[in-house]
Amino acid sequence: MFFYKTMMQFTFVTPVNAHIDEVAKKFNKELLLKLNPPFIAMELIRYDGQRAGDQLSFKIGIGPIKQQWNGIITAHRYTEKHWLFRDEGLQLPHPLKTWKHTHALKSTSNHQTLIIDRLKFEGKNPFFTLLMCLPFIAMFWMRKPLYKKHLGNHSSL
């Protein structure tokens, strides 16, 4: 029997020159809007925050086609050296079947913080899963300079 694992996982790590407390304070609605890729229209409908149980909702699309994306924060932890929250999809746009995105911060020496994006997703079938890999890699790669700009010591948020 042939078995094909369709869940994709990626991890992106970005160092920023700021203390973890400063970075954590700036993970908010304004940052979410600044991280939106330029080729995707996004209308934020709901943003409760990053605590477990908080919800977010937006419409996304390219051109005139818009789809709903509803998610919930399923995990939140904060310590002196580590911070994270995880959003999971409740209602996802086609062709996504599942979505889990863990946003983590890790304190390093010299008042630096590592921003770690762990992404797990699955399409409605293996073809869609593979099809979405490149766009998601591009979207998260584009976040790296934005994180440094908006979350570093000389940020604009």
N, C-alpha and C positions, 0 to 999 in steps of 0.2 A: 504494500500500500504506500502511495506517495503522500508525504505530508509536507506542506509548505507553510512555514511560519510567516504570517503576514504583518505582524506588529513590527513597526520600525521604531528604532530608538537612536537618538542623537544627543550628544552633550556638547555644549559650547561654553568655554570658559573665557572670561574677560577680566583682566586686572584693572582696577581704577585706583587712583591716588586719593583715597579718602578713607576715613575711619568707618567701620561697619555701621555705627549708629547714624552717621550722617547719610550714608547710602540708604539704609533702611527707611529713614524718614522721607526720602525722596521717591521711594517706590509707591506711587500713588496714581490717581486718575490722570494728572497732568503728564506724567511720564508715559503712561499707556498711550495717550494721544500722540505724543512725540515719537513713539516707536512704530507707529503705523507706517507700513511701507508705502512709498509714493504711488505705486501702481494699483493700490487697492483702496477703494472708497470705504470708509467706515463711519457709521453713525452710532455713537455710544448712547444706549438707551438707559442702562442701569449699571451702576458701579457702587457696591456697598463697601468695599474695602478688601483686606486680605485675611480676615479672621475666618476660622472654620464656620461654615454655614452662610457666609456672605455670598451674594450672587452678582453676576455680571451678565449683561445682555447687550448685544449690538447687532447691527445689520452691516454686512460686508458684501462687496461685489466689485466686479470690473464692468465698467460701462453701465447700461441700464438695468442689468440683472443684479438684484440684491437678495441675499439670503439671511435668515436669522441664525444667530449663534448665541446660545444660552449656556452658561456655565455656573459652577458652584465651587467654592473653596472647600476642599475636603481635608486639608491639613494646614496647620500653622504652628510653628515652633520658633522661639526666640531665646537665645542665651547670649552670654557676653561675646562669644566667638563665632556663633553660628545662628543663622536666621533662614527660615524658609516658609514658603506657602505653596500649595499645589492647587491649580485649577483643573477641573475635569468638565468635559462637555456633557451637557444634558440634552440639548437640541443642537445638532451640528449641520452645517451646510453640506450639500451634496458635493463631493462624493465621500465625505468622512463618515466613519462608523464609530470610532472611539478617539478620544483626545485626553491626554494627561500631560500637563506642563508644570514641572517643579521649578520654582524660582528660588535659588539658594544663594546666600551670601556667606562667605567664610573670611574671617579676619586673618590677616597675615602680619608679618613683622613690618616695621616702618609705616604703620598706619595705612596699609594698603588693604583693599578688600577684593576678593575674587567673586565675581558674579558668575554663577553657574546656572545655565539653562539646561534642564533635562527634559527632553521632549519624547513622548511615546504616542504614536498614533497608528491608526489602521483605517484603510479605506474599506468601502463596501465589498471589494473583492481585491485579490492580489494585484491586478492591473492598476487599479486606482491607487493602491498603496504605493506602488513603485512610481506612478505618475506624479504623486505629490512630493516625493523626496526632494527633487531639485528645487522647487519653489520654496519649500520650508527651509532648506539649507541656505538658500539665498536670503530669505527674510531674516533668519537669525544671524547670519554673517553680517548683514547690514546693521544690526543692532550694536555691534561692537563699538564703532566710532561714536554712536549716539550715547551709549552708556558712558564712555569716557568724557564726552562733552557735557552731558547733563548731570552726571553723578560724581564727577571728580571735584577736587577742591575749588575749582574756578567755574562751577556750573551755573547755568542760567535758570534753574528751577527754584 
